[in-house]
Amino acid sequence: MTITQQDKAELFHSLHTDRAPLVLANAWDVASARLVEEAGAAAVATTSAGVAWSLGAADGNALDRGLAVELIARVAAAVDLPVTADVEGGFAENPGGVGETIRLVLAAGAIGVNIEDGVGPSLRPVEEQVARIAAARAAADEAQIPLFINARTDPFLRPVHDDPAERLRDAIGRAAAYAEAGASGIFVPGITDLAVVAELAKNIERPLNVLAGPGAPAVAELAEAGAARISLGAAVAQAAYALARKGIREALEHGTYGSIADAVDFGGFNALFRS
């Protein structure tokens, strides 16, 4: 049975709970999205860094919006799961442009977005980011799709505060403003300390998303602290590219192939792309 985009959006909202958090192993192309679906995930999320790299750009609002939207459409068409897309800062200079990005992303089939407030080494002023989130919400309301806007705030990633307590206060304050503007969830990357995660979850009145990877607490521990969504971000793409670099260098420098021995089965992988 075909699931409508609106149904996918509503399902995606329901997946955010601190009792059984949504775990997202972020994809960067159709192949990785199909692997996520094959593994039994509840949804597919894209990683802005992985997408940008795969399309020949650096992460950080350098990717052409048209290329990003085309990739989102390819992923959404290739999987049956809800798809949420990382659109960095909105691929636009002003709120009106962010609204247009959201209209394009919805037309591409996505039901969620990440919108970040980091700009280079600093953070966008709160009032500016509030206007951008409000524009995204207005565009989604106009399309009558309950878009999940995951508002990312970066006090723990940008060197804007030396005091960890001030970073925490800034994240909580920004989260409140973004929620008021229409954010469905709040993404605070750069922190996996369980006490800080718990403090964020207690003080943010939206599902809390954290970024995890090697060295971070396990999913169950982050869930116990209050995280409702746990993303791997660019980590899977980075690991895949690390293996590619290792295999390439081994062949060129040593004439051997051991590092690429543990590959996905060709036939089984190829079968993922047959309708």
C-alpha positions in Angstrom: 0.0 0.0 0.0 1.3 3.4 -1.0 1.9 5.8 2.0 1.2 9.4 1.3 3.7 12.1 2.0 1.5 13.5 4.8 1.2 10.0 6.4 5.0 9.7 6.3 5.4 13.1 7.9 3.0 12.1 10.7 4.7 8.8 11.2 8.1 10.5 11.4 6.8 12.8 14.1 5.6 9.8 16.1 9.1 8.2 16.0 10.6 10.8 18.4 10.5 9.5 21.9 13.0 9.3 24.7 11.7 5.8 25.6 12.7 4.4 22.2 14.7 7.0 20.3 14.9 7.3 16.6 18.3 6.2 15.5 19.5 7.6 12.2 22.5 6.3 10.3 22.7 9.1 7.9 22.9 8.4 4.1 24.5 10.5 1.4 23.3 8.8 -1.8 20.7 6.3 -3.1 23.0 3.3 -2.4 23.6 4.2 1.2 19.9 5.1 1.7 19.0 1.6 0.3 21.4 0.1 2.8 19.7 2.0 5.6 16.3 0.7 4.6 17.6 -2.8 4.2 18.9 -2.7 7.7 15.4 -2.2 9.1 15.6 1.5 9.9 12.5 3.5 10.6 13.5 6.4 8.5 16.2 7.7 6.2 18.1 10.9 7.0 20.7 12.6 4.8 24.0 14.0 6.0 24.8 17.4 4.5 28.5 16.7 4.6 28.3 13.3 2.9 25.9 14.7 0.3 28.1 17.7 -0.4 31.3 15.6 -0.7 29.6 13.1 -3.0 28.5 16.0 -5.3 31.9 17.7 -5.3 31.5 20.5 -2.7 32.7 21.1 0.8 30.2 21.0 3.7 29.1 24.4 5.0 26.6 26.0 2.7 28.8 25.6 -0.4 26.6 23.1 -2.3 24.3 24.3 -5.0 20.7 24.0 -3.9 19.5 22.5 -7.1 22.0 19.6 -6.8 21.0 19.0 -3.2 17.3 18.9 -4.0 17.9 16.6 -6.9 19.7 14.2 -4.6 16.9 14.4 -2.0 14.4 13.5 -4.8 16.4 10.5 -5.9 16.7 9.2 -2.3 13.0 9.8 -1.6 12.0 7.9 -4.8 14.3 5.0 -4.0 13.0 4.1 -0.5 9.6 3.6 1.1 10.6 5.1 4.4 10.1 8.7 5.5 13.1 10.9 4.4 14.4 13.8 6.3 17.0 16.0 4.6 19.8 18.1 6.0 19.6 21.4 4.2 22.4 23.1 6.1 21.5 26.7 6.7 18.6 26.6 4.2 20.6 27.1 1.0 19.5 30.8 1.0 20.6 34.2 2.2 17.2 35.3 3.6 14.0 33.8 5.1 12.2 34.0 1.7 14.9 31.9 0.2 14.6 29.4 3.0 10.9 29.2 2.4 11.6 28.4 -1.3 14.1 25.7 -0.3 11.4 24.1 1.8 8.9 24.2 -1.0 11.5 22.4 -3.3 12.4 19.9 -0.6 8.7 19.0 -0.1 8.2 18.7 -3.8 11.2 16.3 -3.8 9.3 14.0 -1.4 11.0 14.7 1.9 9.0 15.1 5.2 11.7 16.6 7.4 14.6 19.0 7.4 17.6 20.0 9.5 18.2 23.8 9.5 21.3 24.9 11.3 22.3 28.3 12.9 26.0 28.0 12.5 27.6 30.4 10.0 31.4 29.7 9.6 32.9 30.0 13.0 30.0 31.8 14.5 26.3 31.6 15.1 23.5 33.4 13.3 21.8 36.0 15.6 18.7 34.4 17.2 16.2 36.8 15.6 17.6 36.0 12.2 17.4 32.3 12.7 13.9 32.6 14.1 12.8 34.3 10.9 14.3 31.5 8.8 12.6 28.8 10.8 9.3 30.7 10.7 9.6 31.0 6.9 10.2 27.2 6.7 7.2 26.5 8.8 5.0 28.8 6.8 6.1 27.1 3.5 5.3 23.7 5.0 1.9 24.9 6.3 1.1 26.3 2.8 1.9 22.8 1.4 -0.3 21.2 4.1 2.6 18.9 5.0 3.4 18.6 8.8 7.1 19.0 8.1 9.4 18.0 10.9 11.8 20.9 11.3 14.8 19.8 13.3 16.4 23.1 14.3 20.1 22.6 14.9 21.9 24.9 17.2 25.7 24.9 17.5 27.0 26.6 20.7 28.9 23.4 21.5 30.6 23.3 18.0 31.5 27.0 17.5 34.0 28.8 19.7 31.5 31.5 20.7 31.6 30.8 24.4 34.5 29.6 26.5 32.4 28.7 29.5 30.5 25.3 29.1 27.7 26.6 31.3 27.2 29.6 29.0 27.1 27.2 26.0 24.4 25.2 27.7 22.4 28.4 28.5 22.8 29.6 24.9 21.6 26.2 23.5 18.6 26.2 25.8 17.7 29.8 25.1 18.0 29.3 21.3 15.9 26.1 21.5 13.1 27.9 23.2 13.1 30.7 20.5 13.3 28.1 17.7 10.5 26.1 19.1 8.3 29.2 19.3 9.1 29.9 15.7 7.9 26.5 14.6 10.6 24.0 15.1 9.5 20.4 15.8 12.7 19.2 17.3 16.0 20.6 18.5 19.4 19.2 17.4 22.4 20.0 19.6 25.5 18.4 18.1 28.9 18.5 19.8 27.9 17.1 23.2 27.4 13.5 24.4 28.2 14.0 28.1 25.2 12.3 29.7 24.7 14.9 32.4 24.6 17.7 29.8 22.3 15.7 27.6 20.0 15.2 30.5 20.0 18.9 31.3 19.2 19.8 27.7 16.4 17.3 27.6 14.9 18.6 30.8 14.9 22.2 29.7 14.0 21.9 26.0 10.3 21.4 25.2 10.9 19.6 22.0 12.4 16.2 21.1 16.1 16.4 21.6 18.5 15.2 18.9 22.1 14.4 19.7 25.1 13.5 17.4 26.8 10.2 18.3 29.6 8.1 16.9 32.8 6.3 18.1 33.5 7.2 21.7 30.0 8.4 22.5 27.7 6.6 25.0 25.5 3.8 23.6 22.1 4.5 22.3 20.5 3.1 25.4 22.5 5.5 27.7 21.6 8.5 25.5 18.0 7.5 25.6 18.0 7.2 29.4 19.4 10.7 29.5 16.5 12.0 27.5 17.6 12.0 23.8 14.7 11.3 21.5 16.8 11.2 18.3 20.3 10.0 17.8 22.1 10.7 14.5 25.4 9.5 13.2 25.8 12.5 11.0 28.7 12.2 8.5 30.4 9.4 10.5 29.3 6.6 8.2 30.2 8.5 5.1 33.6 9.3 6.6 34.2 5.6 7.5 33.2 4.6 4.0 35.6 7.1 2.4 38.3 6.1 4.9 38.1 2.5 3.6 38.1 3.7 0.0 41.3 5.7 0.6 42.9 2.8 2.4 42.1 0.4 -0.5 43.2 2.8 -3.1 46.5 3.5 -1.4 47.2 -0.2 -0.7 46.7 -1.1 -4.4 48.9 1.9 -5.6 51.6 1.7 -3.0 51.8 -2.1 -2.2 50.1 -3.8 -5.1 47.8 -5.7 -2.7 44.1 -5.7 -2.0 43.5 -7.0 1.6 41.9 -3.8 3.0 38.9 -4.2 0.6 38.3 -7.9 1.2 35.3 -7.4 3.4 33.0 -5.9 0.7 29.3 -6.1 0.3 28.1 -9.0 -1.8 27.9 -7.8 -5.4 24.8 -9.8 -6.3 22.9 -9.0 -3.1 23.8 -5.3 -3.3 22.9 -5.1 -7.0 19.5 -6.6 -6.1 18.6 -3.7 -3.9 18.2 -1.6 -7.0 15.8 -3.8 -8.9 12.2 -2.8 -8.7 
